[in-house]
Amino acid sequence: MNIASTLLLAFAMSTDAFAAAVGKGATLQRPRMREALRTGLIFGVIEAITPLVGWALGKAAAPYVTSWDHWIAFGLLLVLGLRMIRSGFSSPTPEAEKPVRHSFWLLAATGLATSIDAMAVGAGLAFIDVNIFSTAATIGLATLIMVTIGVMVGRFLGRAVGQRAEVAGGLILVAIGSVILAEHLGYMV
């Protein structure tokens, strides 16, 4: 794979994490750059590790990984998205009561859910001549940048649309999961 292909792949792998990060940023009480970078780092590390795991599994058992990845991603994103939607429809949270930061485990679960497709990509890369370590690092770096930007975009969207931003973020996660599932089941081109 050439550099341009690697960069395009990295950008494509980070777009769903960006969408999730916008929702995460919107639900926080005025997130600062430090929290955005923390979120980006968590997502980026996970997004860099999953293609490596997929590549290793692809070397051993590619059909197993690719036959279930879409169901895993869909399930995780559905649960996380429905949780956000439910929270968004609960009684309004005053700005002062919004969390200042999300828990590590919530961010890690969301990061994992949005990176399952990177695991499948890693499995596919096991069959071509590619430096998986530099490719995974590029995907992780792109995700770190996109998620950091996404949290800060969410900060401004959250202020503009209030608590309903959490509903929108949850709907985005459910939509991402549904698209992943539909693509793998052959309903989308």
N, C-alpha and C positions, 0 to 999 in steps of 0.2 A: 504494500500500500504506500502511496506517495504522501507527502506532507498535506497537500490539499484534501485528499480523501480522509486522512486522519482528523484534520480540523473539522471537516463537515460532519464526520461521524461523532466527534466530541460534542459539537453544537447540537446535533440531533438528539443525542443521549441526555443532554442537559435541559431540554425544553420542558419536559414534564416536571422536572424538579423546580424549574423557574416558576411554573404555574402554581405549584404547591407552596413555594416560598412566598409568593404574593399573598396567598391566603393566610399563611402563618404570620407574616408581617402585619396584616390588617387586624389580626386578633390581639396583638400586643399593645401595651400602653406606650406609645411613641418609641418604637425600638430605635436604638442608637446604632451607629456603625459597628461598635464592638459586638453587639448581639447579632447583627447581620453577618459579620465575619465568622462568629462562632457557629451560626446555623450553616453558613456556606462551607465551613471546614468539615462539619459533621457530614453533610450531604456529599461533599467532594470526596472525602476519604471512603465513604461507603460506595460511591459511584466508581471509584478507582479500583476497589477491591472486587466488586461483583464481576467485572469482565475477566479478572484473573481466575476467579472461582469457576466461572462459566467455561473459560478456556481449558482449565484442568479437567472439568467434568466432560467437556467436549472431546478431549483426547481419550477419555475413558468410556463415555456413554452419551453421546450427543442426542440420540433419539429420546432418551429419558428426560433430559433437561428441556428440550424444545417442545415436548408433548405436554408439559405441565406448567411452564413458566407463565403463560397467560392467565391460567386459573389462579395461581398464587398472587400475581400482581393484582388481578381483579378483586380477589377476596380482601387483600390488605387495604387497597384503596377504597373499596366499598365500605368497609368497617370504619376506617378513619374518616372518610367523607360523611357518612351518616352520623358519626359522633359530632362532627363540626356542625352539620345542619341542625341537629337536635339542640346543640348548645346555642346556635344562632337564633332559634325560635323560643328559647327560654326567656325569662324576664330580662329586660335590658340591663346590661352591665355598665355602670357608670365608668367613665374614663379612668377614674382613680382606682377602680377595683379590677381593671384588666391586668393580666399578669405582665410583669416586666420582661420575663423570659419564659420560654417553653422548657419543659424538662428534657434532659438528654435523651431519655428513653422514647418520648413522643417524637422528637426530631429524628432519632435513629430509626424508629419504625416507619415514619413517613419517608425518610431517605431510602430505606430498604425497599419499600413498596414502589417508589418511583424508579428504582434501579434494577428491578427484576429483568427489564428488557435489555439492560446492559449485560446481564449474565447470559442471556440468550445470544446476544451479539458476540460475546466472548467465546461461546460454544461454537458459533459459526466461524470465528477467526481461527479456531484450532485447525481448520482444514485448508488454510491458505498460508502463504509465507508472509508472516507479519511479526514485528517485534512487539509482543503482547505487553511488555512492561512499559515501553514508551507510549504505546497506544492507550493503555489504562491510565497512565499518568496524565496524558493530555485530556482524557475524558474527565478525570477527577478535577483537574485545574479549570476546565471549562465550566464544570458544575459549580465549583467554588465561586467563580466569578458570577455566573448567572443567578445562583441562589442568593448571594450577597445583594446583588442588584434587585432581585425579586422581593426580598424582605423590605428593602428601603422603598420600593414602589408600593408595596402593601401598606407601609406606614402612611403614605399620603392618601391612598385609596380608603384605608380604614377611617381616617379622619373625615373623608368626604361622604362615605356611605354608612358609617356607624356600624352597629352590630350586624347588620345584614351582610356585611362583608364576610363574616364567618360562614353564613349560609352559602354565599357565592363561592368561597374557597372550598367548602364541602362538595358543592355541585361540580366544581372543577375536578376534584379528586375522583368523584364517581364517574365523571365523563372520561377522564384519562383512563381509568380502569376499564370502562366499557369499550373505548376505542381499541385498547390493547387486546381485549378479548375478541372483539369483532374482527380485527385484522387477522388474528391467529386462527379464527374459525372460518376465515375466507369470505366474510360479509363485506369487506372493504378492500378496495384496490390499493 
